[in-house]
Amino acid sequence: MLISPFDVFAFLWFLACWVSYALAVDYSPFQHRPVFAAMDRCRDGWMTAMVRRDNRMVDVNIIRNKMRVNSFFASTTIFVIAGLVAIFGAVEEALRLLSDTPYVTPPSCAVSELRVLVLIFVFTYVFSKFSWALRLLHKCSMVLGSLPPPEECGADADLETRRMGRLISRAVRHFNGDFRGYYFGIGTLALFIHP
């Protein structure tokens, strides 16, 4: 049998943990827990203060900093994917290295390729989430640039600040989801020791 029942169970357990954690954090009453709610209130306060500021360089720098951190992790993820693709092309050599490691039972070449493919999928998903968060932050900077000076702000400015607050909150949630992918990806490395 090419794939052992342990491998199938480990993969299904991985999927169940990731999906159930995402459902618990993103779509359950836990999503309104104190930390997220406090940060949402801080972002709302930031948006309200931003409209009243004549010089919005502080706001530009906050968004730029978020974009810089996001792009750093996105580019790091590209390196992780490149490393995994390199390992995928040299699975036999990697298995020879693993066979010398104590407490490691090296699987067959096909099973190892499947495990590397799972990791490639995980980090490709993480990269897409980082890219989407970066795009949302870019849209925030465009909304910020379109806001009129404080003396010309009317009812439209309130609508724009709420829209920008929602965009930033959504970008932060995607960014948090990216880190979740890193955590689960690192946990998946244990598959190379034993399912």
GROMACS elastic network, one bead per residue, 0.5 to 0.9 nm:
[ bonds ]
;  ai    aj funct       b0    kb
    1     4     6  0.66031   500
    2   108     6  0.77877   500
    2   110     6  0.76546   500
    2   111     6  0.72494   500
    3     6     6  0.81704   500
    3     7     6  0.63290   500
    3     8     6  0.71447   500
    3   108     6  0.87246   500
    3   110     6  0.84854   500
    3   111     6  0.63760   500
    4     7     6  0.52851   500
    4     8     6  0.66291   500
    4     9     6  0.87692   500
    4   111     6  0.88729   500
    5     8     6  0.50711   500
    5     9     6  0.60568   500
    5    10     6  0.84662   500
    6     9     6  0.50685   500
    6    10     6  0.59642   500
    6    11     6  0.85652   500
    6   194     6  0.87261   500
    6   195     6  0.58167   500
    7    10     6  0.50382   500
    7    11     6  0.61660   500
    7    12     6  0.85719   500
    7   111     6  0.83534   500
    7   191     6  0.82251   500
    7   194     6  0.85822   500
    7   195     6  0.54752   500
    8    11     6  0.52496   500
    8    12     6  0.61755   500
    8    13     6  0.84863   500
    8   195     6  0.86795   500
    9    12     6  0.51061   500
    9    13     6  0.59011   500
    9    14     6  0.84381   500
    9   195     6  0.80948   500
   10    13     6  0.50398   500
   10    14     6  0.60689   500
   10    15     6  0.86955   500
   10   191     6  0.78753   500
   10   195     6  0.55712   500
   11    14     6  0.50271   500
   11    15     6  0.63153   500
   11    16     6  0.86155   500
   11   115     6  0.89364   500
   11   118     6  0.87399   500
   11   188     6  0.89446   500
   11   195     6  0.83777   500
   12    15     6  0.51214   500
   12    16     6  0.60441   500
   12    17     6  0.85326   500
   13    16     6  0.50198   500
   13    17     6  0.60274   500
   13    18     6  0.85452   500
   14    17     6  0.52783   500
   14    18     6  0.62361   500
   14    19     6  0.86324   500
   14   184     6  0.78995   500
   14   187     6  0.88794   500
   14   188     6  0.76591   500
   15    18     6  0.52289   500
   15    19     6  0.60233   500
   15    20     6  0.83432   500
   16    19     6  0.53079   500
   16    20     6  0.58436   500
   16    21     6  0.82663   500
   17    20     6  0.53020   500
   17    21     6  0.58956   500
   17    22     6  0.84394   500
   17   184     6  0.88366   500
   18    21     6  0.52401   500
   18    22     6  0.61025   500
   18    23     6  0.85930   500
   18   180     6  0.83890   500
   18   181     6  0.84038   500
   18   184     6  0.72263   500
   19    22     6  0.51122   500
   19    23     6  0.60915   500
   19    24     6  0.85371   500
   20    23     6  0.50474   500
   20    24     6  0.60315   500
   20    25     6  0.85596   500
   21    24     6  0.50683   500
   21    25     6  0.60938   500
   21    26     6  0.83354   500
   22    25     6  0.52394   500
   22    26     6  0.56553   500
   22    27     6  0.75980   500
   22   177     6  0.81219   500
   22   180     6  0.86280   500
   23    26     6  0.53771   500
   23    27     6  0.51246   500
   23    28     6  0.65108   500
   24    27     6  0.59933   500
   24    28     6  0.51600   500
   24    29     6  0.78217   500
   24    30     6  0.64565   500
   24    31     6  0.75921   500
   25    28     6  0.62654   500
   25    29     6  0.80797   500
   25    30     6  0.56713   500
   25    31     6  0.52490   500
   25    32     6  0.89165   500
   26    29     6  0.85458   500
   26    30     6  0.75518   500
   26    31     6  0.54145   500
   26   173     6  0.85696   500
   27    30     6  0.77283   500
   27    31     6  0.64728   500
   28    31     6  0.58544   500
   28    32     6  0.82466   500
   29    32     6  0.59016   500
   29    33     6  0.74425   500
   30    33     6  0.52237   500
   30    34     6  0.89919   500
   31    34     6  0.89029   500
   31    36     6  0.69727   500
   31    37     6  0.82481   500
   32    35     6  0.80495   500
   32    36     6  0.61074   500
   32    37     6  0.55828   500
   33    36     6  0.58395   500
   33    37     6  0.60954   500
   33    38     6  0.85199   500
   34    37     6  0.51107   500
   34    38     6  0.58062   500
   34    39     6  0.84519   500
   35    38     6  0.51609   500
   35    39     6  0.61745   500
   35    40     6  0.85972   500
   36    39     6  0.51495   500
   36    40     6  0.61219   500
   36    41     6  0.86400   500
   37    40     6  0.50498   500
   37    41     6  0.62478   500
   37    42     6  0.86594   500
   38    41     6  0.50911   500
   38    42     6  0.62292   500
   38    43     6  0.87092   500
   39    43     6  0.61725   500
   39    44     6  0.85625   500
   39   169     6  0.87034   500
   40    43     6  0.50888   500
   40    44     6  0.61888   500
   40    45     6  0.86189   500
   40   165     6  0.82580   500
   40   169     6  0.69043   500
   41    44     6  0.50041   500
   41    45     6  0.61421   500
   41    46     6  0.84892   500
   42    45     6  0.50411   500
   42    46     6  0.60504   500
   42    47     6  0.86334   500
   43    47     6  0.61737   500
   43    48     6  0.86433   500
   43   165     6  0.62515   500
   43   166     6  0.89993   500
   43   168     6  0.79704   500
   43   169     6  0.76774   500
   44    47     6  0.51249   500
   44    48     6  0.62758   500
   44    49     6  0.86787   500
   44   161     6  0.82537   500
   44   162     6  0.75359   500
   44   165     6  0.61926   500
   44   166     6  0.89675   500
   45    48     6  0.51010   500
   45    49     6  0.61491   500
   45    50     6  0.84343   500
   46    49     6  0.51825   500
   46    50     6  0.59512   500
   46    51     6  0.88029   500
   46    59     6  0.84313   500
   46   165     6  0.85360   500
   47    51     6  0.64780   500
   47    59     6  0.89614   500
   47   158     6  0.88935   500
   47   161     6  0.55426   500
   47   162     6  0.73925   500
   47   164     6  0.76450   500
   47   165     6  0.64553   500
   48    51     6  0.55997   500
   48    52     6  0.70061   500
   48   158     6  0.79701   500
   48   161     6  0.70730   500
   48   162     6  0.87546   500
   49    52     6  0.53686   500
   49    53     6  0.64867   500
   50    53     6  0.52325   500
   50    54     6  0.83493   500
   50    55     6  0.88211   500
   50    56     6  0.67138   500
   50    58     6  0.87533   500
   50    59     6  0.69278   500
   50   144     6  0.89725   500
   50   150     6  0.89676   500
   50   161     6  0.83356   500
   51    54     6  0.80037   500
   51    56     6  0.85626   500
   51   147     6  0.78163   500
   51   148     6  0.85347   500
   51   149     6  0.78762   500
   51   150     6  0.60233   500
   51   153     6  0.75541   500
   51   157     6  0.71394   500
   51   158     6  0.80638   500
   51   161     6  0.73811   500
   52   149     6  0.82247   500
   52   150     6  0.52107   500
   52   151     6  0.83332   500
   52   153     6  0.85460   500
   53    56     6  0.60743   500
   53   149     6  0.80387   500
   53   150     6  0.64620   500
   54   149     6  0.62472   500
   54   150     6  0.60744   500
   54   151     6  0.86714   500
   55    58     6  0.77260   500
   55    59     6  0.88764   500
   55   149     6  0.88094   500
   56    59     6  0.53141   500
   56    60     6  0.63602   500
   56    61     6  0.87455   500
   56   144     6  0.84879   500
   57    61     6  0.60532   500
   57    62     6  0.85729   500
   58    61     6  0.51592   500
   58    62     6  0.62677   500
   58    63     6  0.87903   500
   59    62     6  0.51043   500
   59    63     6  0.63160   500
   59    64     6  0.84711   500
   59   141     6  0.89951   500
   59   144     6  0.81999   500
   60    63     6  0.52954   500
   60    64     6  0.59884   500
   60    65     6  0.85295   500
   60   141     6  0.70879   500
   60   144     6  0.77987   500
   60   145     6  0.88278   500
   61    65     6  0.59388   500
   61    66     6  0.85411   500
   62    65     6  0.51372   500
   62    66     6  0.63374   500
   62    67     6  0.86644   500
   63    66     6  0.50853   500
   63    67     6  0.61422   500
   63    68     6  0.85732   500
   63   137     6  0.68032   500
   63   138     6  0.83678   500
   63   140     6  0.77407   500
   63   141     6  0.68718   500
   63   168     6  0.88005   500
   64    68     6  0.60600   500
   64    69     6  0.86756   500
   64   137     6  0.84619   500
   64   138     6  0.89014   500
   64   141     6  0.83028   500
   65    68     6  0.50123   500
   65    69     6  0.62702   500
   65    70     6  0.85302   500
   66    69     6  0.52887   500
   66    70     6  0.61257   500
   66    71     6  0.85937   500
   66   134     6  0.83870   500
   66   137     6  0.76378   500
   66   172     6  0.89723   500
   67    70     6  0.50384   500
   67    71     6  0.59980   500
   67    72     6  0.84673   500
   67   133     6  0.85065   500
   67   134     6  0.59370   500
   67   135     6  0.89014   500
   67   137     6  0.64481   500
   67   138     6  0.76696   500
   68    71     6  0.51959   500
   68    72     6  0.60907   500
   68    73     6  0.87543   500
   68   134     6  0.88647   500
   69    72     6  0.51099   500
   69    73     6  0.64417   500
   69    74     6  0.86715   500
   70    73     6  0.53402   500
   70    74     6  0.61645   500
   70    75     6  0.87112   500
   70   130     6  0.62666   500
   70   131     6  0.79665   500
   70   133     6  0.74071   500
   70   134     6  0.61748   500
   70   175     6  0.73899   500
   71    75     6  0.60675   500
   71    76     6  0.84234   500
   71   130     6  0.74351   500
   71   131     6  0.77182   500
   71   134     6  0.68869   500
   72    75     6  0.53342   500
   72    76     6  0.61532   500
   72    77     6  0.86248   500
   73    77     6  0.60477   500
   73    78     6  0.86594   500
   73   127     6  0.83032   500
   73   130     6  0.73001   500
   74    77     6  0.50911   500
   74    78     6  0.64835   500
   74   126     6  0.81002   500
   74   127     6  0.55910   500
   74   128     6  0.83619   500
   74   129     6  0.87190   500
   74   130     6  0.55485   500
   74   131     6  0.66613   500
   74   134     6  0.88284   500
   75    78     6  0.50416   500
   75    79     6  0.66355   500
   75    80     6  0.88685   500
   75   127     6  0.82670   500
   76    79     6  0.51546   500
   76    80     6  0.64066   500
   76    81     6  0.87838   500
   77    81     6  0.61664   500
   77    82     6  0.85199   500
   77   123     6  0.65574   500
   77   124     6  0.79274   500
   77   126     6  0.73995   500
   77   127     6  0.59632   500
   77   130     6  0.89123   500
   78    81     6  0.50933   500
   78    82     6  0.61282   500
   78    83     6  0.86058   500
   78   123     6  0.82564   500
   78   124     6  0.82198   500
   78   127     6  0.71341   500
   79    83     6  0.61260   500
   79    84     6  0.85817   500
   80    83     6  0.50946   500
   80    84     6  0.62097   500
   80    85     6  0.86541   500
   80   120     6  0.85365   500
   80   123     6  0.73855   500
   81    84     6  0.50304   500
   81    85     6  0.61378   500
   81    86     6  0.85702   500
   81   119     6  0.83532   500
   81   120     6  0.59641   500
   81   121     6  0.89013   500
   81   123     6  0.63278   500
   81   124     6  0.70095   500
   81   127     6  0.89700   500
   82    85     6  0.51014   500
   82    86     6  0.62033   500
   82    87     6  0.86486   500
   82   120     6  0.89168   500
   83    86     6  0.50249   500
   83    87     6  0.62023   500
   83    88     6  0.85625   500
   84    88     6  0.60447   500
   84    89     6  0.86601   500
   84   116     6  0.66049   500
   84   117     6  0.82453   500
   84   119     6  0.74207   500
   84   120     6  0.62894   500
   85    89     6  0.63891   500
   85    90     6  0.87930   500
   85   116     6  0.80498   500
   85   117     6  0.84965   500
   85   120     6  0.73243   500
   86    89     6  0.51852   500
   86    90     6  0.64527   500
   86    91     6  0.86951   500
   87    91     6  0.57149   500
   87    93     6  0.86726   500
   87    94     6  0.71129   500
   87   113     6  0.88178   500
   87   116     6  0.75841   500
   88    91     6  0.54291   500
   88   112     6  0.84544   500
   88   113     6  0.60981   500
   88   116     6  0.62086   500
   88   117     6  0.76075   500
   89    92     6  0.85088   500
   89   113     6  0.88236   500
   90    93     6  0.55463   500
   90    94     6  0.64167   500
   90    95     6  0.87998   500
   91    95     6  0.60597   500
   91    96     6  0.86290   500
   91   109     6  0.65941   500
   91   110     6  0.88858   500
   91   112     6  0.69324   500
   91   113     6  0.67249   500
   91   116     6  0.87432   500
   92    95     6  0.50483   500
   92    96     6  0.63238   500
   92    97     6  0.88097   500
   92   109     6  0.64332   500
   92   112     6  0.89035   500
   93    96     6  0.50778   500
   93    97     6  0.64578   500
   93    98     6  0.87538   500
   94    97     6  0.51017   500
   94    98     6  0.62214   500
   94    99     6  0.86606   500
   95    99     6  0.60406   500
   95   100     6  0.88923   500
   95   106     6  0.62350   500
   95   107     6  0.78570   500
   95   108     6  0.83973   500
   95   109     6  0.75501   500
   95   112     6  0.80822   500
   96    99     6  0.51712   500
   96   100     6  0.69529   500
   96   106     6  0.83424   500
   97   100     6  0.56577   500
   97   101     6  0.70547   500
   98   101     6  0.51607   500
   98   102     6  0.83609   500
   98   104     6  0.67131   500
   98   105     6  0.79676   500
   98   106     6  0.63019   500
   98   192     6  0.82731   500
   98   193     6  0.83301   500
   99   102     6  0.77730   500
   99   104     6  0.67943   500
   99   105     6  0.69729   500
   99   106     6  0.57710   500
  100   104     6  0.82242   500
  101   104     6  0.59190   500
  101   105     6  0.86945   500
  102   105     6  0.83962   500
  103   193     6  0.73358   500
  103   194     6  0.87559   500
  104   192     6  0.76436   500
  104   194     6  0.66769   500
  105   192     6  0.82899   500
  105   193     6  0.64582   500
  105   194     6  0.65043   500
  106   109     6  0.87522   500
  106   112     6  0.83770   500
  106   192     6  0.74069   500
  106   193     6  0.73996   500
  106   194     6  0.80602   500
  107   110     6  0.81960   500
  107   111     6  0.62166   500
  107   112     6  0.63134   500
  107   192     6  0.80976   500
  107   194     6  0.84768   500
  108   111     6  0.53720   500
  108   112     6  0.62928   500
  108   113     6  0.87197   500
  109   112     6  0.51318   500
  109   113     6  0.61982   500
  109   114     6  0.87363   500
  110   113     6  0.50570   500
  110   114     6  0.63172   500
  110   115     6  0.87416   500
  111   114     6  0.50603   500
  111   115     6  0.62944   500
  111   116     6  0.87243   500
  112   115     6  0.50115   500
  112   116     6  0.62241   500
  112   117     6  0.85283   500
  112   191     6  0.89636   500
  112   192     6  0.75523   500
  113   116     6  0.50898   500
  113   117     6  0.60913   500
  113   118     6  0.86568   500
  114   118     6  0.62485   500
  114   119     6  0.87592   500
  115   118     6  0.50924   500
  115   119     6  0.64778   500
  115   120     6  0.87343   500
  115   188     6  0.84344   500
  115   189     6  0.86832   500
  115   191     6  0.72250   500
  115   192     6  0.77445   500
  116   119     6  0.50604   500
  116   120     6  0.61590   500
  116   121     6  0.85964   500
  117   121     6  0.61144   500
  117   122     6  0.85813   500
  118   121     6  0.50953   500
  118   122     6  0.62187   500
  118   123     6  0.87709   500
  118   185     6  0.88556   500
  118   188     6  0.84938   500
  119   123     6  0.62009   500
  119   124     6  0.84030   500
  119   185     6  0.62863   500
  119   186     6  0.88794   500
  119   188     6  0.72272   500
  119   189     6  0.80347   500
  120   123     6  0.53411   500
  120   124     6  0.59533   500
  120   125     6  0.85031   500
  121   124     6  0.50918   500
  121   125     6  0.61555   500
  121   126     6  0.86203   500
  122   125     6  0.52050   500
  122   126     6  0.62877   500
  122   127     6  0.87728   500
  122   181     6  0.65464   500
  122   182     6  0.81173   500
  122   184     6  0.81484   500
  122   185     6  0.62519   500
  123   127     6  0.60531   500
  123   128     6  0.85290   500
  123   181     6  0.70892   500
  123   182     6  0.73630   500
  123   185     6  0.71188   500
  124   127     6  0.50497   500
  124   128     6  0.62634   500
  124   129     6  0.86968   500
  125   128     6  0.51519   500
  125   129     6  0.63172   500
  125   130     6  0.87425   500
  125   178     6  0.81913   500
  125   181     6  0.76807   500
  126   129     6  0.51407   500
  126   130     6  0.62428   500
  126   131     6  0.85997   500
  126   177     6  0.79013   500
  126   178     6  0.50436   500
  126   179     6  0.77843   500
  126   180     6  0.85200   500
  126   181     6  0.56887   500
  126   182     6  0.72002   500
  127   130     6  0.50903   500
  127   131     6  0.60848   500
  127   132     6  0.85470   500
  127   178     6  0.76093   500
  128   131     6  0.50268   500
  128   132     6  0.61099   500
  128   133     6  0.86187   500
  128   178     6  0.86846   500
  129   132     6  0.50465   500
  129   133     6  0.61551   500
  129   134     6  0.85282   500
  129   174     6  0.59572   500
  129   175     6  0.69765   500
  129   177     6  0.73246   500
  129   178     6  0.58659   500
  130   133     6  0.51178   500
  130   134     6  0.61227   500
  130   135     6  0.85971   500
  130   171     6  0.88473   500
  130   174     6  0.70404   500
  130   175     6  0.61057   500
  130   177     6  0.87391   500
  130   178     6  0.62009   500
  131   134     6  0.50224   500
  131   135     6  0.61668   500
  131   136     6  0.86862   500
  132   136     6  0.62393   500
  132   137     6  0.86545   500
  132   171     6  0.75918   500
  132   174     6  0.74417   500
  132   175     6  0.87813   500
  133   136     6  0.50859   500
  133   137     6  0.62548   500
  133   138     6  0.86227   500
  133   168     6  0.87143   500
  133   170     6  0.76626   500
  133   172     6  0.70853   500
  133   173     6  0.82511   500
  133   174     6  0.56281   500
  133   175     6  0.60420   500
  134   137     6  0.50918   500
  134   138     6  0.61984   500
  134   139     6  0.87156   500
  134   171     6  0.72628   500
  134   175     6  0.86764   500
  135   139     6  0.63224   500
  135   140     6  0.86882   500
  135   171     6  0.83051   500
  136   139     6  0.50245   500
  136   140     6  0.63013   500
  136   141     6  0.88080   500
  136   167     6  0.61946   500
  136   168     6  0.70972   500
  136   170     6  0.76825   500
  136   171     6  0.56732   500
  137   141     6  0.63722   500
  137   142     6  0.87399   500
  137   167     6  0.72805   500
  137   168     6  0.64162   500
  137   171     6  0.63932   500
  137   172     6  0.89992   500
  138   141     6  0.51309   500
  138   142     6  0.64491   500
  138   143     6  0.88278   500
  139   143     6  0.62847   500
  139   144     6  0.85835   500
  139   164     6  0.83955   500
  139   167     6  0.77624   500
  140   143     6  0.50672   500
  140   144     6  0.60907   500
  140   145     6  0.85496   500
  140   163     6  0.87833   500
  140   164     6  0.57009   500
  140   165     6  0.84162   500
  140   167     6  0.64368   500
  140   168     6  0.67468   500
  141   145     6  0.61201   500
  141   146     6  0.86442   500
  141   164     6  0.87692   500
  142   145     6  0.50509   500
  142   146     6  0.62763   500
  142   147     6  0.89528   500
  143   146     6  0.50854   500
  143   147     6  0.65265   500
  143   160     6  0.72102   500
  143   161     6  0.83653   500
  143   163     6  0.85091   500
  143   164     6  0.66214   500
  144   147     6  0.55010   500
  144   148     6  0.89813   500
  144   160     6  0.85920   500
  144   161     6  0.83941   500
  144   164     6  0.76986   500
  145   148     6  0.82288   500
  147   150     6  0.86072   500
  147   153     6  0.78289   500
  147   157     6  0.67941   500
  147   160     6  0.76098   500
  147   161     6  0.86552   500
  148   151     6  0.80564   500
  148   152     6  0.59894   500
  148   153     6  0.59671   500
  148   157     6  0.77272   500
  149   152     6  0.54845   500
  149   153     6  0.63830   500
  150   153     6  0.51753   500
  150   154     6  0.86346   500
  150   157     6  0.89427   500
  151   154     6  0.84046   500
  152   157     6  0.89251   500
  153   156     6  0.70431   500
  153   157     6  0.53840   500
  153   158     6  0.81604   500
  154   157     6  0.55748   500
  154   158     6  0.72495   500
  155   158     6  0.54390   500
  155   159     6  0.67461   500
  155   160     6  0.89355   500
  156   159     6  0.51114   500
  156   160     6  0.61863   500
  156   161     6  0.86637   500
  157   161     6  0.60586   500
  157   162     6  0.85339   500
  158   161     6  0.51943   500
  158   162     6  0.62377   500
  158   163     6  0.85816   500
  159   162     6  0.52278   500
  159   163     6  0.61844   500
  159   164     6  0.86280   500
  160   164     6  0.60545   500
  160   165     6  0.84833   500
  161   165     6  0.59777   500
  161   166     6  0.85272   500
  162   166     6  0.62057   500
  162   167     6  0.86112   500
  163   166     6  0.51634   500
  163   167     6  0.62499   500
  163   168     6  0.87407   500
  164   168     6  0.61593   500
  164   169     6  0.84994   500
  165   168     6  0.52062   500
  165   169     6  0.60790   500
  165   170     6  0.85152   500
  166   169     6  0.50587   500
  166   170     6  0.60375   500
  166   171     6  0.85222   500
  167   170     6  0.51168   500
  167   171     6  0.61281   500
  167   172     6  0.86312   500
  168   172     6  0.61379   500
  168   173     6  0.85988   500
  169   172     6  0.51136   500
  169   173     6  0.62314   500
  169   174     6  0.87071   500
  170   173     6  0.50769   500
  170   174     6  0.62661   500
  170   175     6  0.85727   500
  171   174     6  0.51329   500
  171   175     6  0.61267   500
  171   176     6  0.86535   500
  172   176     6  0.61550   500
  172   177     6  0.85543   500
  173   176     6  0.50273   500
  173   177     6  0.61884   500
  173   178     6  0.86503   500
  174   178     6  0.62390   500
  174   179     6  0.88619   500
  175   178     6  0.50192   500
  175   179     6  0.66335   500
  175   180     6  0.88108   500
  176   179     6  0.52428   500
  176   180     6  0.63967   500
  176   181     6  0.88595   500
  177   181     6  0.64161   500
  177   182     6  0.88536   500
  178   181     6  0.50795   500
  178   182     6  0.65073   500
  178   183     6  0.88393   500
  179   183     6  0.62515   500
  179   184     6  0.86411   500
  180   183     6  0.50924   500
  180   184     6  0.62477   500
  180   185     6  0.84333   500
  181   184     6  0.51657   500
  181   185     6  0.58572   500
  181   186     6  0.84781   500
  182   186     6  0.60509   500
  182   187     6  0.84702   500
  183   186     6  0.52731   500
  183   187     6  0.62216   500
  183   188     6  0.86617   500
  184   188     6  0.61110   500
  184   189     6  0.88739   500
  185   189     6  0.67090   500
  186   189     6  0.53276   500
  186   190     6  0.77160   500
  187   190     6  0.58722   500
  187   191     6  0.81655   500
  188   191     6  0.56210   500
  188   192     6  0.81223   500
  189   192     6  0.58532   500
  189   193     6  0.78183   500
  190   193     6  0.53766   500
  190   194     6  0.65529   500
  190   195     6  0.72186   500
  191   194     6  0.50777   500
  192   195     6  0.73745   500
